[in-house]
Amino acid sequence: MKPPCEMVVWYVIPTIRSELAKELLKLGMKQKEISKLLDITQPAVSQYISDKRGHGIKFNDHIMAMIKEFAHDLKEETATQQDIIPRTCKICKMIKTEDVLCQIHKEKDKIPADCTACLGSDAKCS
């Protein structure tokens, strides 16, 4: 059984980056600008935008609104590169509290019926 943090690394963070890159593109930023801002390569941005990386998870409307607001703040420069880690962590924490992580864990790993490993959740991954 994989720990919940592995689910975050493999699925949640890439999906957050993917959705963030797509929103920044919609706001008129170029892939090269996005790569510099997010401190990732331009090919990684291309893969996020084309759903070759960071896809397969559907975030709820509340999480998507947080990502869109973050993209807007980055584009308007009311948020900076220094805000990327804390804002990404804030989104990730919200994902945990809304039991999204538990659902991802159920879909992506073989877990016992009495699993209580998912952080931020009182629900069991069963």
Secondary structure, 3 states (H helix, E strand, C coil): CCCHHHHHHHHHHHHHHHHHHHHHHHCCCCHHHHHHHHCCCHHHHHHHHCCCCCCCCCCCHHHHHHHHHHHHHHHCCCCCHHHHHHHHHHHHHHHHHCCHHHHHHHHHCCCCCCCCCCCCCCCCCC
